[in-house]
Amino acid sequence: MDRSDVGGGFGVLDGVALVTGAAVASVHIRSAVPQFDGPLDWVWAWYLFAWLSLTSAGPYLFLVRRFFTKPSGYPRLGDRLWGLAGLPWLLAAMVRTFEPSSQLVAGRFDPAYVGCLAIGLAVVAMVTVPVLAARFLLVDPQKPTKPEASPWTHRFGLILAVAWPIQCGVGLVVMG
């Protein structure tokens, strides 16, 4: 089976979901990077923005693919984990948007935002690590596994799930 046969191609609604994830990322970046003093600050800001955009797109991609495009065999483990990884960022962005813009100052501690993001990232890590361990570490090494074609969202979701320590680090940076 070819990879294009599993309904894993990139579509217009996938692009819309990624743009929506970028909007969520901009809410987090707005106060995380107060000023740009040099080229390294710009590189750092773009790295944070790209990471948060991709992560935050997970719940939107999950909903779009689950209810609108409906590819065969969807959702897989990576799709579910990507959707889960993006939820804390989405919820914390909603908390952040309800603040008056005059209070959005870099370095200012916001207990509702920090609490929502910290608890969300901790819950995601507590779910992701055992799920990945059960799927990839606690298997019989003698049992042969047949590689199968999978959509890009499943593969990228697994990459984000394995990179959960980076998620936590980005969360610490954004929380200030």
TIVO-2410 file (N, C-alpha, C; in nm, 3 decimals):
# residues 176
REC num residu      c1      c2      c3 atome chaine
REC   1      M   0.085  -0.117   0.000     N      A
REC   1      M   0.000   0.000   0.000    CA      A
REC   1      M   0.089   0.124   0.000     C      A
REC   2      D   0.058   0.216  -0.086     N      A
REC   2      D   0.132   0.340  -0.095    CA      A
REC   2      D   0.085   0.438   0.012     C      A
REC   3      R   0.171   0.527   0.056     N      A
REC   3      R   0.134   0.622   0.161    CA      A
REC   3      R   0.019   0.711   0.119     C      A
REC   4      S   0.008   0.740  -0.007     N      A
REC   4      S  -0.102   0.826  -0.052    CA      A
REC   4      S  -0.236   0.752  -0.049     C      A
REC   5      D  -0.234   0.620  -0.038     N      A
REC   5      D  -0.357   0.542  -0.036    CA      A
REC   5      D  -0.426   0.542   0.099     C      A
REC   6      V  -0.359   0.584   0.205     N      A
REC   6      V  -0.419   0.577   0.338    CA      A
REC   6      V  -0.491   0.705   0.376     C      A
REC   7      G  -0.508   0.798   0.284     N      A
REC   7      G  -0.579   0.921   0.315    CA      A
REC   7      G  -0.497   1.015   0.400     C      A
REC   8      G  -0.366   1.006   0.388     N      A
REC   8      G  -0.281   1.086   0.474    CA      A
REC   8      G  -0.223   1.207   0.408     C      A
REC   9      G  -0.272   1.246   0.291     N      A
REC   9      G  -0.219   1.361   0.222    CA      A
REC   9      G  -0.257   1.492   0.291     C      A
REC  10      F  -0.184   1.594   0.256     N      A
REC  10      F  -0.208   1.726   0.312    CA      A
REC  10      F  -0.316   1.795   0.231     C      A
REC  11      G  -0.420   1.843   0.298     N      A
REC  11      G  -0.531   1.909   0.231    CA      A
REC  11      G  -0.547   2.054   0.273     C      A
REC  12      V  -0.641   2.121   0.211     N      A
REC  12      V  -0.666   2.261   0.240    CA      A
REC  12      V  -0.710   2.280   0.384     C      A
REC  13      L  -0.798   2.192   0.434     N      A
REC  13      L  -0.843   2.205   0.572    CA      A
REC  13      L  -0.729   2.179   0.671     C      A
REC  14      D  -0.631   2.098   0.632     N      A
REC  14      D  -0.513   2.081   0.716    CA      A
REC  14      D  -0.436   2.212   0.725     C      A
REC  15      G  -0.426   2.281   0.613     N      A
REC  15      G  -0.360   2.412   0.612    CA      A
REC  15      G  -0.434   2.513   0.698     C      A
REC  16      V  -0.566   2.509   0.693     N      A
REC  16      V  -0.646   2.599   0.777    CA      A
REC  16      V  -0.621   2.569   0.924     C      A
REC  17      A  -0.612   2.440   0.958     N      A
REC  17      A  -0.585   2.403   1.098    CA      A
REC  17      A  -0.446   2.450   1.141     C      A
REC  18      L  -0.347   2.443   1.053     N      A
REC  18      L  -0.214   2.491   1.087    CA      A
REC  18      L  -0.212   2.643   1.105     C      A
REC  19      V  -0.286   2.714   1.023     N      A
REC  19      V  -0.294   2.860   1.039    CA      A
REC  19      V  -0.363   2.895   1.171     C      A
REC  20      T  -0.464   2.819   1.207     N      A
REC  20      T  -0.531   2.841   1.336    CA      A
REC  20      T  -0.435   2.814   1.451     C      A
REC  21      G  -0.352   2.711   1.437     N      A
REC  21      G  -0.250   2.685   1.538    CA      A
REC  21      G  -0.151   2.800   1.548     C      A
REC  22      A  -0.120   2.864   1.436     N      A
REC  22      A  -0.030   2.980   1.438    CA      A
REC  22      A  -0.094   3.097   1.512     C      A
REC  23      A  -0.225   3.111   1.499     N      A
REC  23      A  -0.294   3.218   1.573    CA      A
REC  23      A  -0.286   3.193   1.723     C      A
REC  24      V  -0.301   3.069   1.764     N      A
REC  24      V  -0.288   3.035   1.906    CA      A
REC  24      V  -0.145   3.062   1.953     C      A
REC  25      A  -0.047   3.026   1.870     N      A
REC  25      A   0.093   3.050   1.907    CA      A
REC  25      A   0.123   3.198   1.922     C      A
REC  26      S   0.061   3.281   1.841     N      A
REC  26      S   0.088   3.425   1.851    CA      A
REC  26      S   0.038   3.482   1.983     C      A
REC  27      V  -0.065   3.423   2.040     N      A
REC  27      V  -0.113   3.468   2.171    CA      A
REC  27      V  -0.007   3.440   2.277     C      A
REC  28      H   0.059   3.326   2.268     N      A
REC  28      H   0.162   3.291   2.366    CA      A
REC  28      H   0.290   3.371   2.345     C      A
REC  29      I   0.327   3.394   2.221     N      A
REC  29      I   0.452   3.463   2.190    CA      A
REC  29      I   0.445   3.611   2.222     C      A
REC  30      R   0.326   3.667   2.216     N      A
REC  30      R   0.307   3.812   2.231    CA      A
REC  30      R   0.375   3.867   2.356     C      A
REC  31      S   0.366   3.796   2.466     N      A
REC  31      S   0.429   3.848   2.588    CA      A
REC  31      S   0.553   3.769   2.628     C      A
REC  32      A   0.582   3.660   2.558     N      A
REC  32      A   0.700   3.580   2.593    CA      A
REC  32      A   0.829   3.641   2.541     C      A
REC  33      V   0.822   3.711   2.429     N      A
REC  33      V   0.939   3.773   2.370    CA      A
REC  33      V   0.915   3.924   2.368     C      A
REC  34      P   0.963   3.996   2.472     N      A
REC  34      P   0.928   4.137   2.485    CA      A
REC  34      P   0.995   4.229   2.383     C      A
REC  35      Q   1.121   4.206   2.351     N      A
REC  35      Q   1.190   4.294   2.259    CA      A
REC  35      Q   1.295   4.215   2.183     C      A
REC  36      F   1.331   4.266   2.069     N      A
REC  36      F   1.429   4.199   1.985    CA      A
REC  36      F   1.554   4.286   1.978     C      A
REC  37      D   1.661   4.240   2.043     N      A
REC  37      D   1.784   4.318   2.048    CA      A
REC  37      D   1.884   4.278   1.940     C      A
REC  38      G   1.868   4.159   1.885     N      A
REC  38      G   1.964   4.114   1.786    CA      A
REC  38      G   1.909   3.999   1.704     C      A
REC  39      P   1.989   3.950   1.613     N      A
REC  39      P   1.942   3.842   1.525    CA      A
REC  39      P   1.911   3.712   1.600     C      A
REC  40      L   1.982   3.685   1.708     N      A
REC  40      L   1.955   3.562   1.784    CA      A
REC  40      L   1.817   3.568   1.851     C      A
REC  41      D   1.775   3.686   1.889     N      A
REC  41      D   1.640   3.701   1.946    CA      A
REC  41      D   1.534   3.667   1.842     C      A
REC  42      W   1.558   3.709   1.718     N      A
REC  42      W   1.464   3.676   1.611    CA      A
REC  42      W   1.461   3.526   1.583     C      A
REC  43      V   1.577   3.463   1.583     N      A
REC  43      V   1.583   3.318   1.562    CA      A
REC  43      V   1.509   3.246   1.674     C      A
REC  44      W   1.532   3.288   1.797     N      A
REC  44      W   1.465   3.228   1.913    CA      A
REC  44      W   1.314   3.245   1.905     C      A
REC  45      A   1.270   3.364   1.868     N      A
REC  45      A   1.126   3.390   1.858    CA      A
REC  45      A   1.063   3.305   1.749     C      A
REC  46      W   1.129   3.291   1.635     N      A
REC  46      W   1.074   3.211   1.527    CA      A
REC  46      W   1.073   3.063   1.563     C      A
REC  47      Y   1.174   3.017   1.635     N      A
REC  47      Y   1.174   2.878   1.681    CA      A
REC  47      Y   1.054   2.853   1.773     C      A
REC  48      L   1.035   2.941   1.870     N      A
REC  48      L   0.920   2.926   1.961    CA      A
REC  48      L   0.789   2.931   1.886     C      A
REC  49      F   0.779   3.026   1.793     N      A
REC  49      F   0.656   3.041   1.718    CA      A
REC  49      F   0.627   2.917   1.633     C      A
REC  50      A   0.728   2.865   1.565     N      A
REC  50      A   0.708   2.746   1.482    CA      A
REC  50      A   0.668   2.625   1.567     C      A
REC  51      W   0.737   2.606   1.678     N      A
REC  51      W   0.706   2.492   1.765    CA      A
REC  51      W   0.564   2.502   1.819     C      A
REC  52      L   0.529   2.619   1.869     N      A
REC  52      L   0.395   2.637   1.925    CA      A
REC  52      L   0.287   2.629   1.818     C      A
REC  53      S   0.316   2.679   1.699     N      A
REC  53      S   0.218   2.672   1.591    CA      A
REC  53      S   0.186   2.528   1.555     C      A
REC  54      L   0.290   2.447   1.540     N      A
REC  54      L   0.269   2.307   1.505    CA      A
REC  54      L   0.199   2.230   1.617     C      A
REC  55      T   0.241   2.255   1.739     N      A
REC  55      T   0.180   2.185   1.851    CA      A
REC  55      T   0.034   2.227   1.870     C      A
REC  56      S   0.008   2.356   1.860     N      A
REC  56      S  -0.127   2.406   1.882    CA      A
REC  56      S  -0.224   2.365   1.773     C      A
REC  57      A  -0.174   2.328   1.658     N      A
REC  57      A  -0.261   2.286   1.549    CA      A
REC  57      A  -0.319   2.147   1.572     C      A
REC  58      G  -0.265   2.071   1.664     N      A
REC  58      G  -0.309   1.934   1.688    CA      A
REC  58      G  -0.457   1.915   1.712     C      A
REC  59      P  -0.517   1.988   1.807     N      A
REC  59      P  -0.661   1.970   1.828    CA      A
REC  59      P  -0.745   2.008   1.706     C      A
REC  60      Y  -0.704   2.112   1.634     N      A
REC  60      Y  -0.779   2.153   1.516    CA      A
REC  60      Y  -0.768   2.048   1.405     C      A
REC  61      L  -0.646   1.995   1.384     N      A
REC  61      L  -0.629   1.890   1.285    CA      A
REC  61      L  -0.710   1.766   1.321     C      A
REC  62      F  -0.711   1.733   1.449     N      A
REC  62      F  -0.788   1.617   1.493    CA      A
REC  62      F  -0.936   1.635   1.458     C      A
REC  63      L  -0.991   1.751   1.490     N      A
REC  63      L  -1.133   1.776   1.462    CA      A
REC  63      L  -1.163   1.781   1.312     C      A
REC  64      V  -1.076   1.847   1.235     N      A
REC  64      V  -1.098   1.858   1.091    CA      A
REC  64      V  -1.094   1.720   1.026     C      A
REC  65      R  -0.993   1.642   1.060     N      A
REC  65      R  -0.981   1.510   0.999    CA      A
REC  65      R  -1.085   1.412   1.052     C      A
REC  66      R  -1.125   1.427   1.174     N      A
REC  66      R  -1.222   1.334   1.232    CA      A
REC  66      R  -1.363   1.358   1.178     C      A
REC  67      F  -1.402   1.485   1.165     N      A
REC  67      F  -1.541   1.514   1.132    CA      A
REC  67      F  -1.563   1.568   0.990     C      A
REC  68      F  -1.459   1.616   0.923     N      A
REC  68      F  -1.480   1.673   0.790    CA      A
REC  68      F  -1.419   1.589   0.679     C      A
REC  69      T  -1.288   1.564   0.685     N      A
REC  69      T  -1.224   1.491   0.575    CA      A
REC  69      T  -1.236   1.340   0.590     C      A
REC  70      K  -1.240   1.289   0.712     N      A
REC  70      K  -1.262   1.148   0.744    CA      A
REC  70      K  -1.176   1.051   0.663     C      A
REC  71      P  -1.042   1.058   0.675     N      A
REC  71      P  -0.959   0.960   0.605    CA      A
REC  71      P  -0.976   0.821   0.666     C      A
REC  72      S  -0.951   0.721   0.587     N      A
REC  72      S  -0.967   0.584   0.637    CA      A
REC  72      S  -0.862   0.553   0.743     C      A
REC  73      G  -0.902   0.481   0.845     N      A
REC  73      G  -0.811   0.444   0.953    CA      A
REC  73      G  -0.777   0.556   1.048     C      A
REC  74      Y  -0.852   0.663   1.045     N      A
REC  74      Y  -0.825   0.777   1.132    CA      A
REC  74      Y  -0.915   0.770   1.253     C      A
REC  75      P  -0.872   0.808   1.369     N      A
REC  75      P  -0.741   0.855   1.411    CA      A
REC  75      P  -0.653   0.740   1.459     C      A
REC  76      R  -0.525   0.762   1.448     N      A
REC  76      R  -0.427   0.666   1.499    CA      A
REC  76      R  -0.365   0.725   1.625     C      A
REC  77      L  -0.274   0.652   1.684     N      A
REC  77      L  -0.215   0.693   1.811    CA      A
REC  77      L  -0.148   0.830   1.801     C      A
REC  78      G  -0.070   0.853   1.698     N      A
REC  78      G  -0.002   0.981   1.682    CA      A
REC  78      G  -0.099   1.097   1.668     C      A
REC  79      D  -0.210   1.073   1.599     N      A
REC  79      D  -0.311   1.177   1.583    CA      A
REC  79      D  -0.372   1.214   1.717     C      A
REC  80      R  -0.403   1.115   1.797     N      A
REC  80      R  -0.462   1.141   1.929    CA      A
REC  80      R  -0.362   1.213   2.020     C      A
REC  81      L  -0.236   1.170   2.017     N      A
REC  81      L  -0.136   1.233   2.103    CA      A
REC  81      L  -0.107   1.376   2.060     C      A
REC  82      W  -0.110   1.404   1.931     N      A
REC  82      W  -0.090   1.541   1.884    CA      A
REC  82      W  -0.206   1.628   1.928     C      A
REC  83      G  -0.327   1.577   1.917     N      A
REC  83      G  -0.442   1.652   1.964    CA      A
REC  83      G  -0.434   1.681   2.112     C      A
REC  84      L  -0.389   1.581   2.188     N      A
REC  84      L  -0.375   1.598   2.333    CA      A
REC  84      L  -0.264   1.697   2.366     C      A
REC  85      A  -0.154   1.693   2.293     N      A
REC  85      A  -0.041   1.782   2.320    CA      A
REC  85      A  -0.076   1.928   2.295     C      A
REC  86      G  -0.167   1.954   2.204     N      A
REC  86      G  -0.205   2.091   2.173    CA      A
REC  86      G  -0.310   2.149   2.265     C      A
REC  87      L  -0.382   2.065   2.338     N      A
REC  87      L  -0.490   2.115   2.424    CA      A
REC  87      L  -0.444   2.214   2.531     C      A
REC  88      P  -0.336   2.189   2.605     N      A
REC  88      P  -0.295   2.288   2.706    CA      A
REC  88      P  -0.265   2.425   2.645     C      A
REC  89      W  -0.205   2.426   2.527     N      A
REC  89      W  -0.173   2.553   2.462    CA      A
REC  89      W  -0.300   2.624   2.419     C      A
REC  90      L  -0.396   2.549   2.370     N      A
REC  90      L  -0.523   2.608   2.329    CA      A
REC  90      L  -0.599   2.665   2.448     C      A
REC  91      L  -0.608   2.590   2.557     N      A
REC  91      L  -0.680   2.636   2.675    CA      A
REC  91      L  -0.611   2.756   2.741     C      A
REC  92      A  -0.478   2.750   2.749     N      A
REC  92      A  -0.405   2.862   2.809    CA      A
REC  92      A  -0.416   2.987   2.722     C      A
REC  93      A  -0.422   2.971   2.591     N      A
REC  93      A  -0.441   3.087   2.504    CA      A
REC  93      A  -0.578   3.150   2.526     C      A
REC  94      M  -0.679   3.067   2.550     N      A
REC  94      M  -0.812   3.122   2.581    CA      A
REC  94      M  -0.810   3.201   2.711     C      A
REC  95      V  -0.738   3.149   2.812     N      A
REC  95      V  -0.725   3.221   2.939    CA      A
REC  95      V  -0.652   3.353   2.915     C      A
REC  96      R  -0.547   3.350   2.833     N      A
REC  96      R  -0.466   3.470   2.807    CA      A
REC  96      R  -0.545   3.576   2.731     C      A
REC  97      T  -0.635   3.534   2.642     N      A
REC  97      T  -0.709   3.633   2.563    CA      A
REC  97      T  -0.815   3.706   2.643     C      A
REC  98      F  -0.854   3.653   2.757     N      A
REC  98      F  -0.953   3.722   2.839    CA      A
REC  98      F  -0.893   3.829   2.929     C      A
REC  99      E  -0.760   3.843   2.928     N      A
REC  99      E  -0.695   3.948   3.005    CA      A
REC  99      E  -0.699   4.079   2.928     C      A
REC 100      P  -0.710   4.190   2.998     N      A
REC 100      P  -0.698   4.319   2.929    CA      A
REC 100      P  -0.557   4.334   2.872     C      A
REC 101      S  -0.547   4.392   2.754     N      A
REC 101      S  -0.417   4.404   2.688    CA      A
REC 101      S  -0.320   4.491   2.767     C      A
REC 102      S  -0.369   4.577   2.853     N      A
REC 102      S  -0.280   4.661   2.933    CA      A
REC 102      S  -0.205   4.579   3.038     C      A
REC 103      Q  -0.255   4.459   3.072     N      A
REC 103      Q  -0.189   4.375   3.171    CA      A
REC 103      Q  -0.092   4.276   3.110     C      A
REC 104      L  -0.086   4.268   2.978     N      A
REC 104      L   0.004   4.175   2.912    CA      A
REC 104      L   0.143   4.234   2.902     C      A
REC 105      V   0.219   4.220   3.007     N      A
REC 105      V   0.354   4.272   3.013    CA      A
REC 105      V   0.447   4.154   3.032     C      A
REC 106      A   0.556   4.151   2.956     N      A
REC 106      A   0.652   4.042   2.969    CA      A
REC 106      A   0.710   4.040   3.110     C      A
REC 107      G   0.720   3.923   3.166     N      A
REC 107      G   0.774   3.908   3.300    CA      A
REC 107      G   0.671   3.920   3.410     C      A
REC 108      R   0.547   3.959   3.378     N      A
REC 108      R   0.442   3.969   3.478    CA      A
REC 108      R   0.382   3.832   3.501     C      A
REC 109      F   0.373   3.791   3.625     N      A
REC 109      F   0.321   3.660   3.660    CA      A
REC 109      F   0.169   3.662   3.657     C      A
REC 110      D   0.111   3.574   3.580     N      A
REC 110      D  -0.034   3.561   3.570    CA      A
REC 110      D  -0.071   3.422   3.620     C      A
REC 111      P  -0.127   3.411   3.742     N      A
REC 111      P  -0.151   3.278   3.800    CA      A
REC 111      P  -0.250   3.193   3.721     C      A
REC 112      A  -0.352   3.252   3.661     N      A
REC 112      A  -0.449   3.172   3.585    CA      A
REC 112      A  -0.384   3.113   3.461     C      A
REC 113      Y  -0.309   3.193   3.389     N      A
REC 113      Y  -0.242   3.147   3.267    CA      A
REC 113      Y  -0.136   3.042   3.299     C      A
REC 114      V  -0.050   3.073   3.395     N      A
REC 114      V   0.057   2.981   3.432    CA      A
REC 114      V   0.001   2.851   3.489     C      A
REC 115      G  -0.102   2.861   3.572     N      A
REC 115      G  -0.162   2.741   3.628    CA      A
REC 115      G  -0.226   2.653   3.523     C      A
REC 116      C  -0.299   2.715   3.431     N      A
REC 116      C  -0.364   2.638   3.325    CA      A
REC 116      C  -0.260   2.568   3.237     C      A
REC 117      L  -0.157   2.641   3.197     N      A
REC 117      L  -0.056   2.582   3.110    CA      A
REC 117      L   0.028   2.478   3.183     C      A
REC 118      A   0.068   2.505   3.306     N      A
REC 118      A   0.152   2.411   3.381    CA      A
REC 118      A   0.076   2.281   3.411     C      A
REC 119      I  -0.046   2.293   3.457     N      A
REC 119      I  -0.124   2.173   3.487    CA      A
REC 119      I  -0.154   2.096   3.359     C      A
REC 120      G  -0.187   2.168   3.253     N      A
REC 120      G  -0.214   2.101   3.126    CA      A
REC 120      G  -0.094   2.026   3.073     C      A
REC 121      L   0.023   2.089   3.074     N      A
REC 121      L   0.144   2.021   3.026    CA      A
REC 121      L   0.181   1.902   3.114     C      A
REC 122      A   0.159   1.914   3.245     N      A
REC 122      A   0.188   1.801   3.335    CA      A
REC 122      A   0.094   1.684   3.307     C      A
REC 123      V  -0.032   1.712   3.287     N      A
REC 123      V  -0.128   1.605   3.258    CA      A
REC 123      V  -0.095   1.537   3.125     C      A
REC 124      V  -0.061   1.617   3.024     N      A
REC 124      V  -0.025   1.560   2.895    CA      A
REC 124      V   0.097   1.470   2.908     C      A
REC 125      A   0.197   1.514   2.983     N      A
REC 125      A   0.317   1.431   3.002    CA      A
REC 125      A   0.284   1.303   3.078     C      A
REC 126      M   0.196   1.313   3.178     N      A
REC 126      M   0.161   1.193   3.256    CA      A
REC 126      M   0.080   1.094   3.174     C      A
REC 127      V   0.014   1.140   3.070     N      A
REC 127      V  -0.060   1.048   2.983    CA      A
REC 127      V   0.030   0.997   2.871     C      A
REC 128      T   0.109   1.084   2.813     N      A
REC 128      T   0.190   1.051   2.696    CA      A
REC 128      T   0.299   0.949   2.727     C      A
REC 129      V   0.371   0.967   2.836     N      A
REC 129      V   0.484   0.879   2.866    CA      A
REC 129      V   0.440   0.734   2.885     C      A
REC 130      P   0.338   0.704   2.966     N      A
REC 130      P   0.296   0.564   2.978    CA      A
REC 130      P   0.239   0.506   2.848     C      A
REC 131      V   0.170   0.588   2.771     N      A
REC 131      V   0.115   0.538   2.644    CA      A
REC 131      V   0.228   0.502   2.548     C      A
REC 132      L   0.328   0.588   2.537     N      A
REC 132      L   0.442   0.557   2.451    CA      A
REC 132      L   0.521   0.437   2.502     C      A
REC 133      A   0.537   0.427   2.633     N      A
REC 133      A   0.609   0.313   2.690    CA      A
REC 133      A   0.535   0.183   2.662     C      A
REC 134      A   0.405   0.184   2.678     N      A
REC 134      A   0.326   0.063   2.653    CA      A
REC 134      A   0.329   0.025   2.506     C      A
REC 135      R   0.333   0.122   2.420     N      A
REC 135      R   0.327   0.094   2.277    CA      A
REC 135      R   0.462   0.051   2.220     C      A
REC 136      F   0.572   0.112   2.267     N      A
REC 136      F   0.701   0.089   2.203    CA      A
REC 136      F   0.805   0.020   2.291     C      A
REC 137      L   0.793   0.029   2.422     N      A
REC 137      L   0.895  -0.030   2.509    CA      A
REC 137      L   0.852  -0.163   2.570     C      A
REC 138      L   0.726  -0.176   2.601     N      A
REC 138      L   0.678  -0.296   2.668    CA      A
REC 138      L   0.616  -0.394   2.569     C      A
REC 139      V   0.687  -0.423   2.463     N      A
REC 139      V   0.640  -0.518   2.363    CA      A
REC 139      V   0.733  -0.638   2.359     C      A
REC 140      D   0.683  -0.747   2.309     N      A
REC 140      D   0.762  -0.869   2.297    CA      A
REC 140      D   0.861  -0.851   2.183     C      A
REC 141      P   0.992  -0.857   2.210     N      A
REC 141      P   1.090  -0.836   2.103    CA      A
REC 141      P   1.092  -0.950   2.001     C      A
REC 142      Q   1.040  -1.066   2.037     N      A
REC 142      Q   1.038  -1.180   1.947    CA      A
REC 142      Q   0.924  -1.174   1.847     C      A
REC 143      K   0.823  -1.093   1.879     N      A
REC 143      K   0.707  -1.084   1.791    CA      A
REC 143      K   0.739  -0.990   1.674     C      A
REC 144      P   0.733  -1.041   1.551     N      A
REC 144      P   0.765  -0.954   1.438    CA      A
REC 144      P   0.653  -0.853   1.415     C      A
REC 145      T   0.693  -0.734   1.381     N      A
REC 145      T   0.596  -0.630   1.349    CA      A
REC 145      T   0.609  -0.593   1.202     C      A
REC 146      K   0.499  -0.574   1.141     N      A
REC 146      K   0.496  -0.538   1.000    CA      A
REC 146      K   0.478  -0.387   0.988     C      A
REC 147      P   0.572  -0.318   0.926     N      A
REC 147      P   0.553  -0.174   0.909    CA      A
REC 147      P   0.436  -0.148   0.816     C      A
REC 148      E   0.360  -0.048   0.852     N      A
REC 148      E   0.243  -0.015   0.771    CA      A
REC 148      E   0.246   0.132   0.735     C      A
REC 149      A   0.182   0.163   0.626     N      A
REC 149      A   0.175   0.302   0.582    CA      A
REC 149      A   0.090   0.381   0.680     C      A
REC 150      S   0.129   0.504   0.703     N      A
REC 150      S   0.055   0.586   0.797    CA      A
REC 150      S   0.051   0.730   0.747     C      A
REC 151      P  -0.054   0.802   0.782     N      A
REC 151      P  -0.064   0.942   0.738    CA      A
REC 151      P   0.041   1.029   0.808     C      A
REC 152      W   0.066   1.144   0.749     N      A
REC 152      W   0.168   1.233   0.803    CA      A
REC 152      W   0.131   1.281   0.944     C      A
REC 153      T   0.002   1.294   0.973     N      A
REC 153      T  -0.038   1.342   1.104    CA      A
REC 153      T  -0.003   1.241   1.213     C      A
REC 154      H  -0.013   1.114   1.183     N      A
REC 154      H   0.023   1.011   1.280    CA      A
REC 154      H   0.174   1.016   1.309     C      A
REC 155      R   0.254   1.025   1.205     N      A
REC 155      R   0.399   1.027   1.223    CA      A
REC 155      R   0.443   1.154   1.297     C      A
REC 156      F   0.389   1.268   1.258     N      A
REC 156      F   0.428   1.392   1.325    CA      A
REC 156      F   0.378   1.395   1.468     C      A
REC 157      G   0.260   1.340   1.493     N      A
REC 157      G   0.208   1.332   1.629    CA      A
REC 157      G   0.296   1.249   1.719     C      A
REC 158      L   0.349   1.139   1.666     N      A
REC 158      L   0.442   1.057   1.745    CA      A
REC 158      L   0.571   1.132   1.773     C      A
REC 159      I   0.619   1.209   1.677     N      A
REC 159      I   0.740   1.289   1.700    CA      A
REC 159      I   0.716   1.390   1.811     C      A
REC 160      L   0.602   1.459   1.808     N      A
REC 160      L   0.570   1.556   1.913    CA      A
REC 160      L   0.553   1.488   2.048     C      A
REC 161      A   0.496   1.368   2.048     N      A
REC 161      A   0.476   1.297   2.174    CA      A
REC 161      A   0.610   1.256   2.236     C      A
REC 162      V   0.701   1.211   2.153     N      A
REC 162      V   0.833   1.172   2.204    CA      A
REC 162      V   0.909   1.295   2.253     C      A
REC 163      A   0.881   1.410   2.195     N      A
REC 163      A   0.949   1.534   2.232    CA      A
REC 163      A   0.876   1.606   2.346     C      A
REC 164      W   0.810   1.533   2.434     N      A
REC 164      W   0.737   1.598   2.544    CA      A
REC 164      W   0.828   1.679   2.636     C      A
REC 165      P   0.955   1.644   2.656     N      A
REC 165      P   1.039   1.733   2.738    CA      A
REC 165      P   1.059   1.872   2.674     C      A
REC 166      I   1.063   1.876   2.542     N      A
REC 166      I   1.074   2.006   2.475    CA      A
REC 166      I   0.947   2.086   2.497     C      A
REC 167      Q   0.831   2.017   2.494     N      A
REC 167      Q   0.704   2.086   2.522    CA      A
REC 167      Q   0.710   2.153   2.660     C      A
REC 168      C   0.758   2.079   2.757     N      A
REC 168      C   0.765   2.133   2.894    CA      A
REC 168      C   0.864   2.250   2.899     C      A
REC 169      G   0.976   2.239   2.829     N      A
REC 169      G   1.073   2.348   2.827    CA      A
REC 169      G   1.018   2.473   2.760     C      A
REC 170      V   0.947   2.455   2.650     N      A
REC 170      V   0.885   2.570   2.582    CA      A
REC 170      V   0.779   2.631   2.674     C      A
REC 171      G   0.709   2.546   2.748     N      A
REC 171      G   0.612   2.597   2.844    CA      A
REC 171      G   0.676   2.683   2.952     C      A
REC 172      L   0.791   2.640   3.002     N      A
REC 172      L   0.862   2.720   3.102    CA      A
REC 172      L   0.908   2.853   3.044     C      A
REC 173      V   0.954   2.853   2.920     N      A
REC 173      V   0.997   2.977   2.857    CA      A
REC 173      V   0.880   3.073   2.840     C      A
REC 174      V   0.768   3.021   2.792     N      A
REC 174      V   0.652   3.105   2.766    CA      A
REC 174      V   0.591   3.157   2.896     C      A
REC 175      M   0.595   3.075   3.002     N      A
REC 175      M   0.538   3.119   3.130    CA      A
REC 175      M   0.623   3.226   3.195     C      A
REC 176      G   0.749   3.236   3.156     N      A
REC 176      G   0.835   3.340   3.211    CA      A
REC 176      G   0.894   3.297   3.339     C      A
***
